């Protein structure tokens, strides 16, 4: 079939119009408000960080960033909510190490590897091992020796079976050759209250949650995860310094987009989020709460999650952790 010259010109003009419109749409991102889904209840650290960086992102994008808490299902509800929105980058979700744990322990309504596009990590939160002050141990070596002398008699508090605090405690059991027992709570508040009263003897928690209790002497900090000490608790040694090198239970928090989001938009989100989270005024506020900016490219972020999955799977298998 042959086209007349006029018909060919019309066809070419239509094609150019389509590609021109698509290019303009890409360049115009974002063209409407950004929904920042937080899969945790209001008031937590993730919400605080979202509200901290939101105004700066609004300045860069010229569009409001709307923080939307969608808690429940161990973060599954919030992640699933993202997938019900268009894959155009105008909705993002805060993910954490829990996202990887869920892929190993839960039956999910989505494919965590295929349905999401890693954007960037935002920050790290170390975990601090604390004990009730009445326990006769002043450092990690003394705590391990005490636990070995009382196998199965010391209890540790967690806020979810299969969660990060649970895995940290089981990793300590594995690496130190001790046996402590899990006591699960509905939240960090009740868990820390019982620990301070001595009903449970130890726990892993985010430093920001335990900071005031440690400073006031209501809890004794033994060691902190991560490669270096945190300025907010500069007197607390790392696990390596305390005598257990190789112990790693630091949590990451980052942003993901819908898996169908165009690559250039994912890269734009990654670049702008990394730029904002490392601003001096933002970094200073985070460090004061025992967290620190931690940014990765989308590719490195995906590799980090893959590596974490292998580590967590080993701990879960060894400790025989199951969610009924």
C-alpha positions in Angstrom: 0.0 0.0 0.0 1.3 3.4 -1.0 0.6 6.7 0.8 0.3 10.0 -1.0 2.7 12.7 -0.1 0.1 14.5 1.9 -1.0 11.4 3.8 2.6 10.6 4.7 3.2 14.0 6.0 0.0 13.8 8.2 1.1 10.4 9.5 4.6 11.7 10.4 3.1 14.7 12.1 0.9 12.5 14.2 3.9 10.4 15.3 5.9 13.5 16.1 3.0 14.9 18.1 2.8 11.7 20.2 6.5 11.6 21.0 6.6 15.3 21.6 3.7 15.0 24.1 5.4 12.0 25.8 8.7 13.9 26.1 7.0 17.0 27.5 5.1 14.9 30.1 8.4 13.3 31.2 10.1 16.7 31.5 7.2 18.2 33.4 7.5 15.7 36.2 6.1 16.3 38.8 2.9 17.8 37.4 0.7 17.2 40.4 1.1 16.7 44.2 3.3 13.8 45.4 1.7 11.3 47.8 4.3 10.1 50.3 2.9 6.9 51.8 4.2 6.0 55.3 3.2 2.4 56.2 3.4 3.1 59.9 1.2 4.9 62.4 1.6 8.7 62.8 4.1 9.9 65.3 6.9 7.4 64.5 10.3 8.2 63.2 9.4 7.6 59.6 6.6 10.1 59.7 8.9 12.6 61.4 11.5 12.2 58.6 8.8 12.5 55.9 7.6 15.8 57.4 11.2 17.0 57.8 12.1 16.5 54.1 8.7 17.2 52.6 8.9 21.0 52.5 12.4 20.9 50.9 11.1 18.5 48.2 8.2 20.9 47.6 10.6 23.7 47.0 12.5 21.6 44.4 9.5 20.1 42.7 7.1 23.0 42.9 4.4 20.6 44.0 3.2 19.8 47.5 4.3 16.6 49.1 1.4 15.0 51.0 2.4 12.6 53.8 -0.2 9.9 54.1 0.0 7.3 56.9 -1.3 3.9 55.9 -0.4 1.6 58.8 -1.2 -2.1 59.2 -0.2 -5.6 58.2 3.4 -5.1 59.2 3.7 -2.4 56.4 2.0 -4.6 53.8 -1.1 -2.3 53.7 0.9 0.8 52.8 2.9 -0.9 50.2 -0.1 -2.5 48.6 -1.8 1.0 48.5 1.0 2.3 46.4 0.4 -0.4 43.7 -3.2 0.8 43.4 -2.0 4.1 42.1 -0.7 5.1 38.6 3.0 4.1 38.0 4.0 7.7 37.2 6.2 8.6 40.2 3.5 10.8 41.8 3.2 8.3 44.7 6.1 6.9 46.7 6.3 4.7 49.8 8.7 4.6 52.7 10.2 1.1 53.0 12.5 -0.3 55.6 14.3 -3.6 56.4 10.8 -4.9 57.3 10.0 -5.0 53.6 12.6 -7.6 53.1 11.6 -9.6 56.2 8.0 -9.7 55.0 9.1 -11.3 51.7 10.6 -14.2 53.7 7.9 -14.7 56.3 4.5 -13.6 54.9 2.2 -14.5 52.1 2.0 -11.2 50.3 -0.5 -9.7 47.8 2.4 -8.5 45.6 5.7 -9.6 44.3 8.3 -7.6 46.3 11.0 -8.0 43.6 8.9 -7.2 40.5 6.2 -4.8 41.6 8.4 -2.1 43.2 11.1 0.1 41.9 13.8 0.9 44.5 14.5 4.6 44.5 17.1 5.3 47.3 17.8 4.6 50.9 17.3 7.7 53.1 18.8 6.9 56.5 20.1 4.3 58.8 18.9 3.6 62.3 21.2 1.5 64.5 19.8 -0.8 67.2 21.0 -0.5 70.7 21.1 -3.4 73.1 19.8 -2.4 76.5 19.4 -4.3 79.8 17.5 -3.5 83.0 20.0 -1.9 85.4 19.3 -4.5 88.1 21.0 -7.2 85.9 24.5 -7.9 87.1 26.3 -7.1 83.9 28.1 -3.9 82.9 29.2 -4.8 79.4 28.6 -7.2 76.6 31.1 -9.8 77.8 29.6 -9.9 81.2 26.1 -10.1 79.7 27.1 -13.1 77.6 28.7 -14.8 80.5 25.6 -14.2 82.6 23.3 -15.6 79.9 25.5 -18.7 79.5 25.2 -19.3 83.3 21.4 -19.0 83.1 20.4 -20.7 79.8 16.9 -19.9 78.8 16.3 -17.8 81.9 16.8 -14.3 80.5 14.0 -12.8 78.4 14.2 -10.2 75.6 11.4 -7.9 74.5 10.3 -7.6 70.9 7.5 -5.6 69.1 6.8 -8.2 66.4 7.6 -11.8 65.8 9.9 -11.9 62.8 10.6 -8.2 63.0 14.0 -6.5 63.2 14.2 -6.5 67.0 13.4 -10.2 67.0 16.1 -11.1 64.4 18.7 -8.9 66.2 18.1 -10.8 69.5 18.3 -14.2 67.7 21.5 -13.1 65.9 23.0 -12.3 69.3 21.9 -15.8 70.5 23.6 -17.4 67.5 26.8 -15.4 67.5 27.3 -15.5 71.3 26.2 -19.1 71.8 23.6 -18.2 74.3 19.9 -18.9 74.7 17.5 -16.1 75.7 13.7 -16.2 75.3 11.4 -13.9 73.4 8.5 -12.0 75.0 6.4 -10.2 72.3 4.7 -6.8 72.9 2.3 -4.7 70.8 4.6 -1.7 70.9 7.9 -0.3 72.0 6.3 1.7 74.8 4.9 -1.3 76.8 8.1 -3.3 76.1 10.4 -0.6 77.5 8.2 -0.1 80.5 8.3 -3.8 81.4 12.1 -3.9 80.8 12.6 -0.9 83.1 10.7 -2.8 85.8 12.7 -5.9 85.2 9.9 -8.1 83.9 12.1 -8.6 80.8 15.8 -8.2 81.0 17.0 -7.0 77.6 15.9 -5.7 74.2 17.0 -4.3 71.0 15.5 -0.9 70.0 16.0 2.2 68.0 18.3 4.5 69.9 15.9 7.4 69.6 13.2 5.4 71.4 15.5 4.5 74.3 17.6 7.6 74.4 15.9 9.4 77.4 15.7 6.1 79.4 19.4 5.5 78.9 20.4 9.1 79.8 18.3 8.9 83.0 19.8 5.6 84.0 16.5 3.6 83.7 18.1 1.4 81.1 21.7 0.4 80.7 23.1 0.5 77.1 25.4 -2.4 76.4 26.3 -2.0 72.7 25.1 -0.5 69.5 24.9 -2.0 66.0 26.7 -0.4 63.0 30.3 0.3 62.2 30.7 3.3 64.4 29.3 4.9 67.5 26.4 7.3 67.2 27.1 10.9 68.5 23.8 10.8 70.5 25.2 7.9 72.5 28.9 8.4 72.1 29.7 6.5 75.3 28.1 3.3 74.0 30.5 1.0 72.2 29.8 -0.8 68.9 29.4 -4.6 69.1 32.9 -4.9 67.5 34.4 -2.7 70.2 32.5 -4.7 72.8 33.9 -8.0 71.7 31.5 -9.3 69.1 32.8 -8.4 65.6 30.6 -9.1 62.7 27.4 -8.4 64.5 25.2 -6.3 62.2 21.6 -5.3 62.9 21.4 -1.7 61.5 18.1 -0.9 59.9 17.7 1.0 56.7 14.8 3.2 55.6 14.3 4.2 52.0 11.8 5.1 49.3 10.3 2.9 46.6 8.1 3.7 43.7 5.6 1.6 41.7 7.5 -1.0 39.6 6.1 0.4 36.4 7.5 3.9 36.9 9.7 5.1 34.0 13.4 4.8 34.7 14.1 8.5 34.2 11.5 9.4 36.8 12.9 6.9 39.3 16.4 8.5 38.7 14.9 12.0 39.2 13.3 10.9 42.5 16.5 9.3 43.6 18.7 12.3 42.9 16.3 14.8 44.5 15.7 12.7 47.7 19.4 12.2 48.1 20.1 15.9 47.7 17.5 16.8 50.4 18.4 14.2 53.0 22.0 15.2 53.0 21.4 19.0 53.4 23.3 20.1 56.5 20.3 21.3 58.4 18.5 18.0 57.8 21.5 15.9 58.6 22.1 17.7 61.9 18.5 17.0 63.1 18.7 13.4 62.2 22.1 12.8 63.9 20.7 14.4 67.1 18.1 11.6 67.1 20.7 8.8 66.6 20.0 8.3 62.9 22.1 9.3 59.9 21.6 10.0 56.2 22.3 6.9 54.1 21.8 7.2 50.3 22.2 4.7 47.6 21.5 4.6 43.8 18.5 2.6 42.8 20.8 -0.2 41.7 22.8 -0.3 44.9 19.6 -0.2 46.9 18.2 -3.2 45.0 21.5 -5.1 45.7 21.3 -4.2 49.4 17.9 -5.7 49.7 19.0 -8.9 47.9 21.9 -9.2 50.3 19.8 -8.6 53.4 17.3 -11.3 52.2 20.1 -13.9 52.2 21.3 -12.9 55.7 17.8 -12.8 57.2 16.9 -16.1 55.6 19.8 -17.7 57.4 18.8 -16.3 60.8 15.2 -17.2 60.3 16.1 -20.8 59.4 18.5 -21.3 62.3 16.1 -19.8 64.8 13.1 -21.5 63.3 11.1 -18.3 63.2 7.6 -18.6 61.9 4.6 -16.3 61.8 1.4 -18.3 62.4 
